[in-house]
């Protein structure tokens, strides 16, 4: 394991330096590191690391969500509340429907397999989007109209929404039964997640104000609660719906609301943790990518993704149509809703493992969506933010 970590760090940082030189996001260098060291190329990552890959990626996602919550001021969302709500489900919904029917036509698969494919591909990658929106908030780019805050809130729920639908469609394909409980559980899981996050945030803030401790210890306590949330969600998933991800974000939101000075300090702590978390997250995503699938990818795969992206563009325009954004700002929101990586790497291979006839197609398009949208979306966000967003002038 030690050798593997050494290789990951050395190769990851080396490729990251090259990416910086050519003005390409670092995540691409990390993904390439994972592909090179992963089981489908040189197989130099210790199986122990790969066996806990899901847990390590979950920890990195928790870091992202805590940073998001600590940076997201609820009052900034009031002006764009409608936009954030629509962005949380409308782009994913329209993209899923479009992919479902297009894939039936292009690949002659069943409609339910098309919906499984759509829900696997539709989720926005929080690993790509959230750190960039936090960076925009810190730079005060687009914050006058709460654009990064809107994208942060909308994309966080979008991710959960797509995964819930994926699970539902897989269940229907396997059993031919529609479980309406899963549909009802989705909004309920968000509500319970918010309530648990608020309660935990209130308790943590009281403890932090009453007892003197280093900020590092506070970070560890917050991590402990976040890990507990994830455990509770897994234990209760068949009994009580509970979204640990929403709960984790809400802890940050509550802390920012009640103890802003501490929130700013903790944000810098989590930013430092993110440096290593980002590397491990994208290296492990890269390691999951089976590049042997790429040889079977034809033009129809690319055509499907291009058409899906066009539908997503229309959906983003609709979602942002009645809020105070100009054309350039709405285009930037679309760029922010392009990247896919985390969810596709995590669930893209599940249909194949379950023996679905369309499993190879779903895996192939999931892999292609990562390769095309993650780097292109990240580059567009990074390179156009100064052109498309207005910098807020401090008083």
N, C-alpha and C positions, 0 to 999 in steps of 0.2 A: 504493500500500500504506500509506503514512504517513497519508494522509487517512482510510482505512478504519480503521486502528488508533485514530486520534484519535476518530472517531465511535463506535467500539465502547467505548472507555474512558469518554467523556463521557456517552453515552446509558446505558451499563451502570451506571455509578456513580449516575446520576440516578434510574434505575428502582430500583436497589438501595436508595437512601435512602428511596424511597416504600414499598418492600416492608418495610423495617425499621419504618417508621412504623405500618404496618397489621399488623405482627407476622406477616409472611409470609416464608418462606425466600428468601434472596437469589438462589438458583438460578433462581427463577421470573422475576425481573427480567432476569436474564442471558439466559434462553431467549427471552423476549419481545423483547429487544434483537436477538438473532439472527434472529428471525422478521421483525422490522420492517426490518432492514438487509439481510436475505438475498435470494437470487435470486427468491423467490416473492412478494415485496412490492415494496420500493423498489430492490432490487438495487444496494446501495451498498457491498458488501464486494468488495474487489478480487479478481478471478479468481485472482491469484497466491496469495492467502491460502486461498481455497477449494481450490485445487489441492494445497496441502500440509495441508489440514484434518485428514486422517487422521493425519499425522505429529505435528501440534500436539496433537491429542487423545491420541495415544499418550504424548507427553511429559507431559501433565497426568496421565494414568493412572499413569505411572511415579512421579510425585511422590506421588500418593495411596498407592501400594503401598509406597514407601519409608517414608513416615510410618507406615503400618500396621505394617510390620516392626519399626521402631524403637520402637514403642509396645506391642508384643505380647510379653509375657513368657510363655515356654512353660510355666513351672511353674503359671501361672494357669489353664492349660487342662486340667490334670490332672483337676480336679473335674468338668469338663463335657466331657471328651473325647468321650464317646459322642454328646452333643448336637451338638458341632461337626461330627463325622463325618456324622451323619444329615442335618444342615442343609446339608451340602455337595452333597447329591444328591437327597434324598427329596422336598423341596418341588418342585424343578424337574421331577423324574421324574413325579410324580403330576399336576402341572399340564400337562405336555406330553401325557400320555396323555388327560387329560380334554379338553383343547382339541382334540386330534386327532379324537376320536370325536364331540364336540359340533359341531365345524365341518363334519364330513361330514353331519350331520343338519341343521344350520342353513343351510349354504351349498351343499350338494350338490357338494362338491369331493372329490377322491380322498383316500384315507386317508393316503398318503404326503405329499400336500400339507398335510394336517391336521397331520402330525408336523412338517413344516417350519415351519408357522405356530406350533405349540406351542413349538418350540425357539427360534424367533425372539423370542417374547414372554416366555418363562419366566425369563430371566436377571435377577437382581437388579442394580441399578446401583451399582457400587462408588463412583462419583463422588458419589452422594447419601449412601450408607450409611457408608463408611469415615471421612470427616471427622467425622461425628457420633459414631461409636463412639470415635474418638480423643478427642473433646471430653468424652465421658462418662468415659473413663479418667482424664483430667486432673481432672475434677470429683469423681472417686471415686463416681460414681453407678452402682450395680449391680455394682461391682467386687468386692464381698465374695463374690459367687457367680460372678464372672468372666463376667457376661452380655455386656458389650460385646466382650470378648476372644473369646467363643464366636461371636458374630455376625460379627466381623471375619474369623476363620478360615474359618467356614462359607461366608460370602457370597463370599469371594475365590475359593474353589474352584468354587462354584456357577456363577460367571460363565464360567469356562473349560469346565466340564462342558457347559453349554448350547450354547456355541459349537461344541464338538467334535461334539455331536449334530446341530446344524444342518448342519454341513459334511457329516456322514455321510448325513443324509436327502436333502440336495440331490444328493449324488453318486448315491444310489440312484434318485432321480427322473429324473436325467439319463441314467443308464446301465442301470437295471434290474438292477444287480449290487450285492450286499452286500459291501462291502470289510471283512472282519473285521480286517484290519491296523489300520484306524482305531480299532476298538474296543480292540484290544490296546495300541495306541500311547498311549491316554489315561492309564492308570495309570503306564505307563513314562515318559511325558513329565513327570509330576509327580515321580517318583522322581529322574530325571536333573536336573530343575530344582532340587530340594532339595539334591542333592549338589553341583551347580555353585554354588549360593548359599552353602552352608557353606564350600566351598573358597575361594571369592572373599572371603567374610567373614573367614575366618582370615588370608588373605594381607593384606587391607586393614588389619585390626587390628594385625598385626605391623608393617606399614609405618608406621602412625600412631603406634605406641608407640616405634618406633626413630628416626623422623625428625620433627623439629619442623616443623610447618606450620600455617598458619591454618585454622580450621574451614571457612572458605569454600573453600579449596583441597581439603579433604577431601570436601566436598559435590560439587565438580566431578569428583573422582576416582570417587566412587560413581556419579555420573551417567554417566561414561564407561563403567564396567563394565556398567551397566544398558542403555545404548544398544547396547553390544557384544552383550549377551545377546539383545536383540531382533533384531539382524542375524544372529546365529548361528541363531536359531530359523527365520528365513525362508530362510536358505541350506540348512539341513539338514532342512527339514520333510518332504521325500519320502524321506529316508534314515534319519535318526535322530530320534525324537520328543524334543522338548525344550520345556518350558514356561518361557518367559522370565519370565512374570508370577510364577510360583511361585519362580523363582530370585531375582527382585528382592526379593520379600518376605523370603526366607530370608537374604539379605545383611543386611537390617535386624535380623532375629531373632538372627543370629549376632553382630552388633555389640553388640546390647543384652546378650546373654549374657556376652560376653568383656570388654566395655568400657562398662559402664553409664553412667559419668559422661559419656563422649563421646556416647553415644547420646542422652542428655537434651539436650545442647547442640545436636546435629545436628537433633533434632526441632524445636526452635525455629527453626532456619534454614529447614527445609523448610516449616514453618508460614507463614513470611513469603513463600516462593516460591509457596505455594498460593494466596495472595490473588489474584495475577494469573492463575495457572493455572486457578483455578476460573472466573474470568470468561471466559477464552478457551474453556475446555472447553464451558461451557453456551451461550455465544454461538454457537459452531460447531455444537453439537447443534441449537440453534434454527434456524440457517441451513439445516440439512439437512431440516427438517420442511416438507414440502409441504402447506401449509394448504389447497390446492385439493382435497386428498383428503378433507378433513373434510366437505365438502358432500355427499359420497356415503356418509357414515357413517350407518347407520340404527340403529334400536333393537336389531336382532339383534347388531350389533357390541358394543354396550354390554352386552347380556345375556350374550354369550359371556365378556366380561371379568369381569363380576360373578360368574358361575359359576366361572370360573377362580380368582378371588380366594378364593372360598369353599373350593375344593379345596385351595388353598395354605394356608389357615387350618387345615384339618384336618391337613395334612401337618406343619405347624409344631408343632401340639399333639402329634402322634405323636412327632416328633423330640425334643421336650423332656419327654416323659412320665415318664421314669425317672431324671431328675436333680432335684436339690434346688431346684426353682423353684416358687413359688406361682402362683396363677392370674393375678394382675396382671402378674407378670414374664413369663409365657408369652405373654400378650396383647401385651406390649411387644416381644417377639421377633418376633411376627407383624407388628406395625407396621413393624419394621425390615426385614422381608422383602417389603414392599410395593413400594418405589420401583423403577421401570424407566426407563431413559433411554439410557445409554451404548451398550449392545449393540444395542438396538432401532433407534437412529439409524444405527448402523454397518452393520447387515445387513438391515434391514427392506426395503430396495429391491432387494436382490440377486435374489430370485425373479422380480420384474417385469423386471429387466434381462436375465434368462435366458429370458424369453418364456414363463414358466409360466402356464397358464390362470388359476390362483388368485393370480397376482402382485399384482393390484390389491387383493384382499382382504387379503393378508398385509401389504402396505404400509399400508393403511388402519388395520388393527388395531394394527400397530406404532406408528403415529403416535398413535392414540387412547390406547394404553397409556402413552405418555410423558406426554400431556396430563393424564390422570387420575391415574396412580399416582405420578409423580414429585412433584408438589406436595402431593398428599394424604398420601403416605407421609412426606415431609419435615416437613409440619406436624404430623402425629400424633407423630412422634419428638420434635420440639422441644417440643410443648405438653404431652405426657403423661409425659415422663421423670421429672419431680419427683413426679408422682402415683403412678407405677407402680413406680419403682425406689427401693431403699433406699440412702441415702448411707452410705458406709463411714466409720466414725469412726477417725481416726488415733490410734495409741497415744501 
